[in-house]
Amino acid sequence: MNPGELKHKISLIKEEPAPMTSRFTTSSWVEWKKVWAKMEKEKRSKFIENEKVTENRTILFTIRYQKVIEEMPLKKLRIRYKEKEYEITNIEDKDFEQKTLVLSASEVV
């Protein structure tokens, strides 16, 4: 991959528990790492949910390989880019060469 294609600065955010004074705990999303990424639109899909048409847009973020990201549970990691958050649905090392990771993500609404 041409390093010049990694031109979007994104933040990887992870979920951390935020203990409250009562019995209940909540979680918050905190910035974990900033990385450079290539962004590509993959697909859009529409579906009906609760009698409303909902649109789902998947975006591919390609970043340099980092083993720690590949090992982290998907539900604990998101992407923040330009005030929007994206839920990661898949992490893939496409070439199996440990050079880049492709993160498939959908915007959190």
ABEGO torsion letter per residue (X at the ends): XBAAABABBBBBBBBBBBBBABABBBBBBBBABBBBBBBBBABBBBBBBGGBBBBBBBBBBBBBBBAAAAABBAAABBBBBGGBBBBBABBBBAAGAGABBBBBBBBBX
